[in-house]
Amino acid sequence: MRSAYGVAEVRAAERAAMARGPEGALMRRAAAALAAECARLLGRVYGSRVTLLVGSGDNGGDALYAGARLARRGAGVTAVLLAPDRAHPGGLAALRAAGGRVVDGVDERDGRAEDAVAGARLVVDGIVGIGGRGGLRERAAHLVAAARTATVVAVDLPSGVDADTGEVRGEAVRADVTVTFGAYKPGLLVDPGRAHAGAVRLVDIGLDLPPERRALEALQYADVARLLPVPTGESDKYRRGVVGVVAGSARYPGAAVLCVAGALHGGAGAVRYAGPAADAVIARFPEALVSAGPPSKAGRVQAWAVGPGLGDDEDRLLDVLDADVPVLIDADGLRLADERRVRARRAPTLLTPHAGEAAALLGVDRARVESARLAAVRELAARYDATVLLKGSTTLVADAEGPVRVNPTGTAWLATAGSGDVLSGLAGSLLAAGLAARDAGSVAAYLHGLAARHAADGAPVAAQDVAEAVPAAWRDVRG
């Protein structure tokens, strides 16, 4: 499990670690790791030109001490001070003692700062730390923009990214690599911040962070493998899980086919389809159990997936909401579902909106959801008293209990018509197999992303291809 902690928790852990050890030990550990990563990226340190963009906080101190280490190995290191009167004194002294240069980055009439950035092979972003809020100031943004050809390494977090949320309010550094200390920060794992972080390297500097205080978590292979429902010798189709699918309409029969495909390839013991696209479903999947009547008359199920391509058929949705089994609601079902009706359900409910649907549910514009994804998914989970899977560049899963989960396998190849229908069926099959809504959503998103990578392999991909690649993703996880 990859865990991320908020700024308050990290700060508290840093204070405790500093109280336990010698003065400056924490910064020296961080600087040593930062210098090692910079050296790895440079390959040949001797003779390389390195520029440090240095602010007033501890991130600037980390950059200065790391720069001193590189200078002692023969790199030409220049520190551009964006707060000359407040630069870390110990780090500044160490850099000067190692032969590094220092220039004033505030004076716009002095072109040395621009020259240092433009001529660098590697630029270290030590402008703002994890406590920063808002975008870069104009002068800092100008200097960052000058690093057109250099490799950019961010210290702990790209400056201009909100550490707790991943929000970017203004100009921000786009790093090739971020070296983060002690713990991942939510802003490194959630877009738009994630897109600014580049490759993230976590360095252990001895912080004691309790698992129960994490703000965000990302499942890894071992976690998903542990959660996957695997049949045993005693299994039959009911023990494996029968999922009901209420999807499709005369206008959108393909949504039903794709949702059923996701459920069948996702390991359901059986799929019961209830709706007007029964002929299209049975033609593609003869193993499906189809019914044209109301869902409540379709037969026994352990969970329902409702909504893709449903149109305005509110009656079928209401019939499903009355069922005393877990229900996944997607697409048109989200538009039709009454908030009070969802909150009144006793069985688990999993909502799976994309950003546009989430915006409609919250009564805000889409841009607001996309810029503040963590806030949006938490608000929806609280408002509907349900588990919410917010689809997108970084898919998030939230409920009222544990930390928000972020899916690490997402890929832009999933931005294709019908892929959400496949995800609904896949997650519905996992609900029917007995997984909690939070686990079903997280595992489904993980497998969905892996399947898209398998299916795409660097080329355009269709939703049907993603569904058919789910077993390959399953095998990846199971090893």
C-alpha positions in Angstrom: 0.0 0.0 0.0 1.3 3.4 -0.9 0.2 6.0 1.7 0.1 9.7 1.5 -0.1 12.1 4.5 -1.3 15.7 4.8 0.9 18.6 5.7 -0.2 18.8 9.3 0.7 15.1 9.9 4.1 15.4 8.1 5.0 18.6 10.0 4.2 16.9 13.4 6.3 13.9 12.5 9.2 16.1 11.4 9.1 18.0 14.7 9.1 14.7 16.6 12.1 13.4 14.5 14.0 16.6 15.0 13.5 16.4 18.8 14.9 12.8 18.8 18.1 13.5 16.8 20.9 15.9 16.4 20.2 19.4 15.1 20.1 19.5 11.3 20.1 15.7 10.9 16.8 15.6 9.1 17.8 18.2 6.5 21.2 16.5 6.0 19.4 13.2 5.2 17.0 14.9 2.8 19.8 16.8 1.1 22.0 13.7 0.7 19.1 11.8 -1.0 18.3 14.8 -3.2 22.0 15.1 -4.2 22.2 11.4 -5.0 19.1 11.5 -7.2 20.5 14.6 -9.0 23.8 12.8 -9.6 21.9 9.8 -11.0 20.1 12.0 -13.4 23.2 13.8 -14.5 25.2 10.6 -15.0 28.5 12.5 -15.1 28.5 15.1 -12.3 31.9 16.7 -12.9 31.6 19.7 -15.2 27.8 19.6 -15.2 26.0 22.9 -14.7 23.4 22.8 -12.0 21.1 25.7 -11.0 19.2 25.9 -7.7 16.0 28.0 -7.5 16.0 28.8 -3.8 13.1 30.2 -1.7 13.0 31.1 2.0 11.9 27.8 3.5 13.5 24.4 4.4 13.1 23.3 0.8 15.5 26.0 -0.1 17.9 24.7 2.6 17.6 21.1 1.2 18.5 22.4 -2.3 21.5 24.4 -1.0 22.9 21.5 1.0 22.4 19.2 -2.0 24.0 21.7 -4.2 27.0 21.8 -1.9 27.4 18.1 -2.3 27.3 18.3 -6.1 29.8 21.2 -6.1 32.2 19.1 -4.1 32.0 16.5 -6.8 33.0 19.0 -9.5 29.6 20.3 -10.7 29.3 24.0 -11.5 26.5 25.0 -9.1 24.7 28.3 -9.0 22.0 29.2 -6.4 19.4 31.7 -7.6 18.0 33.3 -4.4 14.3 34.3 -4.7 14.3 35.6 -1.1 17.9 36.7 -0.6 17.4 38.0 2.9 15.7 34.8 4.1 17.7 32.0 2.4 18.8 29.2 4.8 22.0 30.5 6.3 23.6 27.1 7.0 22.8 25.8 3.5 24.1 29.1 1.9 27.4 28.8 3.9 27.8 25.2 2.9 27.3 26.0 -0.8 29.8 28.8 -0.8 32.3 26.7 1.1 32.0 24.1 -1.6 32.7 26.6 -4.4 29.1 27.2 -5.5 28.0 30.6 -6.9 25.1 32.7 -5.5 23.1 35.3 -7.5 20.2 37.5 -6.7 17.1 36.2 -8.4 14.9 39.1 -7.5 16.7 41.9 -9.3 15.1 41.8 -12.8 17.8 44.1 -14.2 20.6 41.6 -13.5 20.5 38.9 -16.2 22.7 36.5 -14.3 19.7 34.6 -12.9 18.2 34.0 -16.3 21.5 33.0 -17.7 22.1 30.5 -14.9 18.7 28.8 -15.5 18.9 28.8 -19.3 22.4 27.4 -19.3 21.8 24.6 -16.7 21.7 21.0 -17.5 19.7 20.4 -14.3 17.5 22.8 -12.3 16.5 22.1 -8.7 13.1 23.6 -7.6 13.5 24.6 -4.0 11.2 27.6 -4.2 8.2 26.7 -2.0 7.7 23.9 0.4 4.7 21.7 1.3 3.1 24.6 3.3 2.9 26.8 0.2 -0.5 28.0 -1.1 -1.4 29.5 -4.4 0.7 29.7 -7.6 4.2 30.9 -8.2 4.9 34.6 -8.0 5.6 36.3 -11.3 9.4 36.5 -10.9 9.6 32.8 -9.9 7.3 31.8 -12.8 9.5 33.7 -15.2 12.7 31.9 -14.1 11.0 28.5 -14.1 9.9 29.1 -17.7 13.6 29.8 -18.6 14.4 26.2 -17.9 13.4 25.0 -21.3 16.0 22.3 -21.9 17.1 21.3 -18.4 16.0 18.4 -16.3 13.9 19.8 -13.5 14.0 18.2 -10.1 11.4 19.3 -7.4 12.3 19.2 -3.8 9.5 17.4 -1.9 6.7 18.9 -4.1 6.6 21.0 -7.3 6.3 24.6 -6.2 2.8 25.9 -6.9 1.1 22.6 -6.2 -1.1 22.3 -3.1 0.4 19.4 -1.1 -2.9 18.4 0.6 -5.1 18.4 -2.5 -3.1 18.5 -5.7 -4.8 21.7 -6.7 -2.9 24.2 -8.9 -4.0 27.8 -8.5 -1.9 29.6 -10.9 1.6 28.9 -12.3 3.4 25.9 -11.0 6.6 24.0 -11.7 6.4 21.0 -14.0 9.1 18.7 -12.8 10.7 15.7 -14.5 11.4 14.1 -11.1 10.1 14.9 -7.6 12.2 13.8 -4.6 9.8 13.7 -1.7 10.8 13.1 1.9 9.3 10.9 4.6 5.9 10.2 3.0 4.0 10.8 -0.2 1.8 13.9 -0.1 -1.7 13.8 -1.6 -0.8 16.4 -4.2 1.8 14.1 -5.7 -0.8 11.4 -6.4 -3.9 13.4 -7.5 -4.3 15.5 -10.6 -3.6 18.2 -11.6 -0.7 18.1 -9.1 0.3 14.6 -10.2 0.9 15.8 -13.7 3.3 18.4 -12.4 5.3 15.9 -10.3 6.9 13.7 -13.0 8.5 10.5 -11.6 8.2 10.6 -7.8 11.0 9.2 -5.6 10.2 8.6 -2.0 13.1 9.0 0.5 12.9 7.6 4.0 14.2 10.2 6.5 13.0 8.5 9.6 9.5 9.9 10.1 7.1 8.0 12.3 3.7 8.3 10.6 0.8 6.2 12.0 -1.2 4.3 9.2 -4.5 5.4 10.7 -3.7 9.1 10.1 -3.1 8.7 6.3 -5.1 11.0 4.1 -4.8 9.0 0.9 -3.8 5.5 -0.2 -3.0 3.7 -3.4 -3.4 0.0 -3.8 -0.4 -1.9 -5.2 -0.3 -5.4 -6.8 -0.1 -7.3 -3.5 -3.1 -5.4 -2.1 -5.2 -6.1 -5.2 -4.2 -9.7 -5.3 -5.3 -10.1 -1.6 -8.7 -8.6 -2.4 -9.4 -10.5 -5.6 -12.2 -13.1 -5.2 -10.8 -16.4 -6.4 -13.1 -19.5 -6.7 -12.4 -22.6 -4.5 -13.4 -26.2 -5.0 -16.7 -25.5 -3.3 -17.6 -22.6 -5.6 -20.7 -22.5 -7.8 -22.1 -19.6 -9.8 -24.0 -18.2 -6.7 -20.9 -18.4 -4.5 -18.9 -16.6 -7.1 -21.6 -14.0 -7.4 -24.5 -13.3 -9.7 -24.7 -9.7 -10.8 -27.8 -8.0 -12.3 -27.3 -5.5 -15.1 -29.9 -2.8 -15.8 -28.5 -0.9 -18.7 -29.1 0.0 -22.3 -32.2 1.2 -24.2 -33.5 1.1 -27.7 -31.2 4.0 -28.5 -28.1 2.7 -26.6 -28.1 -1.1 -26.7 -24.3 -1.1 -26.9 -24.1 0.2 -23.3 -25.9 -3.0 -22.1 -23.5 -5.2 -24.1 -20.4 -3.5 -22.7 -21.6 -3.5 -19.1 -22.4 -7.2 -19.4 -18.9 -7.8 -21.0 -17.3 -6.1 -18.0 -19.2 -8.2 -15.6 -18.5 -11.5 -17.3 -14.8 -10.8 -17.9 -14.6 -9.6 -14.4 -15.3 -13.0 -12.9 -19.0 -13.0 -12.2 -20.5 -16.4 -11.7 -23.4 -15.4 -13.8 -25.0 -12.2 -15.2 -28.7 -11.5 -15.3 -29.6 -8.8 -17.7 -33.0 -7.0 -17.4 -33.9 -4.5 -20.1 -34.8 -3.8 -23.7 -31.4 -4.7 -25.1 -31.8 -8.4 -24.3 -31.5 -9.5 -28.0 -28.2 -7.6 -28.4 -26.9 -9.0 -25.1 -27.8 -12.7 -25.8 -26.4 -12.4 -29.4 -23.0 -11.4 -28.0 -23.1 -13.4 -24.7 -25.2 -16.6 -24.9 -24.3 -17.4 -21.3 -26.1 -14.3 -20.0 -29.5 -14.7 -18.4 -31.9 -12.2 -20.0 -35.2 -10.8 -19.0 -37.4 -8.1 -20.5 -39.4 -7.6 -17.3 -38.7 -5.4 -14.3 -35.4 -6.1 -12.4 -37.2 -7.4 -9.4 -38.6 -10.3 -11.5 -35.3 -11.2 -13.1 -34.2 -13.7 -10.5 -31.7 -13.9 -7.7 -28.7 -11.6 -7.7 -26.1 -10.6 -5.2 -25.6 -7.0 -6.6 -27.0 -4.7 -9.3 -25.2 -2.4 -11.8 -27.6 0.2 -13.1 -27.5 3.2 -15.4 -25.3 2.9 -18.5 -27.4 3.9 -21.5 -30.6 3.7 -19.4 -32.1 6.8 -20.9 -35.1 8.1 -18.9 -36.3 4.8 -17.6 -36.7 5.8 -14.0 -39.0 2.9 -13.2 -36.2 0.3 -13.6 -33.8 2.4 -11.5 -36.3 2.7 -8.7 -36.9 -1.0 -8.8 -33.2 -1.6 -8.3 -32.9 1.0 -5.5 -35.5 -1.0 -3.6 -33.4 -4.1 -3.7 -31.7 -5.1 -0.4 -28.3 -5.9 -2.1 -25.4 -3.7 -3.1 -26.1 -1.4 -6.0 -23.8 0.4 -8.4 -25.2 3.5 -10.1 -23.6 5.0 -13.2 -24.3 7.3 -16.1 -28.1 8.0 -16.7 -28.8 6.3 -13.3 -26.9 9.1 -11.6 -29.0 11.7 -13.3 -32.2 10.0 -12.3 -31.3 8.9 -8.7 -32.8 11.0 -6.0 -30.3 11.9 -3.3 -32.8 11.1 -0.4 -33.6 7.8 -2.0 -30.0 6.8 -2.2 -29.3 7.9 1.4 -32.2 5.9 2.6 -30.8 2.6 1.3 -29.7 0.1 3.8 -27.5 -2.0 1.5 -24.2 -0.4 0.1 -24.4 2.0 -2.8 -21.5 2.7 -5.2 -21.8 5.8 -7.4 -19.4 6.0 -10.4 -19.6 9.5 -11.9 -17.1 11.1 -14.3 -16.2 14.8 -13.7 -19.1 16.1 -15.7 -21.6 13.9 -13.9 -20.1 14.8 -10.5 -20.4 18.5 -11.4 -24.1 18.1 -12.2 -24.7 16.3 -8.9 -22.9 19.0 -6.9 -24.3 21.9 -8.9 -21.0 23.3 -9.9 -19.1 23.5 -13.2 -16.9 20.7 -14.5 -13.7 22.8 -14.2 -14.2 23.1 -10.5 -14.4 19.3 -10.1 -11.4 18.7 -12.2 -9.3 21.2 -10.4 -10.3 20.0 -6.9 -10.9 16.3 -7.3 -10.4 15.3 -3.7 -12.9 17.9 -2.4 -15.4 16.8 -4.9 -15.3 13.1 -4.2 -15.4 13.6 -0.4 -18.4 16.0 -0.7 -20.3 13.5 -2.9 -19.6 10.6 -0.5 -20.9 12.7 2.4 -23.9 14.1 0.5 -25.2 10.7 -0.7 -23.9 8.7 2.3 -22.4 6.3 -0.3 -19.1 5.1 -1.7 -18.1 7.3 -4.7 -15.8 6.4 -7.5 -14.8 9.6 -9.3 -13.5 8.6 -12.7 -10.9 10.6 -14.5 -7.2 11.2 -15.0 -6.7 10.0 -11.4 -9.7 7.9 -10.4 -10.6 8.4 -6.7 -12.7 6.2 -4.4 -14.1 7.7 -1.2 -16.6 6.8 1.5 -17.3 8.0 5.0 -14.8 5.8 6.8 -11.3 5.2 5.4 -8.8 7.4 3.6 -9.6 8.3 0.0 -8.1 5.8 -2.5 -6.4 6.9 -5.7 -6.0 4.5 -8.6 -2.3 4.3 -9.9 -3.1 2.4 -13.1 -5.1 5.0 -15.0 -4.3 5.7 -18.6 -5.5 8.2 -21.2 -6.3 5.3 -23.4 -9.5 4.9 -21.3 -10.8 8.1 -22.7 -13.0 6.3 -25.2 -16.7 5.8 -25.5 -18.1 2.8 -23.5 -15.1 2.3 -21.2 -17.1 3.5 -18.2 -19.8 0.9 -19.1 -17.2 -1.8 -18.9 -16.0 -0.5 -15.5 -19.6 -0.5 -14.2 -20.0 -4.2 -15.1 -16.6 -5.1 -13.7 -17.2 -3.3 -10.4 -20.7 -4.8 -10.2 -19.3 -8.3 -10.5 -16.9 -7.6 -7.6 -19.8 -6.3 -5.5 -21.7 -9.5 -6.3 -18.6 -11.5 -5.2 -18.9 -10.0 -1.8 -16.3 -7.2 -1.8 -17.2 -4.0 0.1 -18.1 -1.1 -2.1 -14.8 0.7 -1.4 -12.8 -2.4 -2.3 -14.9 -3.3 -5.3 -14.5 0.2 -6.8 -10.8 0.3 -6.0 -10.0 -3.2 -7.5 -12.2 -2.6 -10.5 -10.4 0.7 -11.3 -7.0 -1.0 -10.9 -7.9 -3.9 -13.2 -9.6 -1.5 -15.7 -6.4 0.5 -16.0 -4.2 -2.5 -16.5 -6.6 -3.9 -19.0 -6.5 -0.7 -21.0 -2.7 -0.8 -21.1 -2.8 -4.4 -22.3 -5.4 -3.7 -24.9 -3.8 -0.4 -26.2 -0.1 -1.3 -26.1 0.6 2.2 -27.5 -2.3 2.2 -30.1 -5.9 3.4 -30.0 -8.2 1.1 -28.1 -12.0 0.5 -28.0 -14.1 -0.3 -24.9 -14.7 -3.9 -26.1 -11.0 -4.5 -26.3 -10.6 -3.2 -22.7 -13.3 -5.7 -21.5 -11.6 -8.6 -23.2 -8.2 -7.7 -21.7 -9.5 -7.8 -18.1 -8.5 -11.5 -17.7 -5.0 -10.5 -18.7 -5.0 -7.8 -16.0 -6.3 -10.3 -13.5 -3.3 -12.7 -14.4 -0.9 -9.8 -14.0 -2.1 -9.2 -10.4 -2.2 -12.9 -9.5 1.3 -13.4 -10.9 
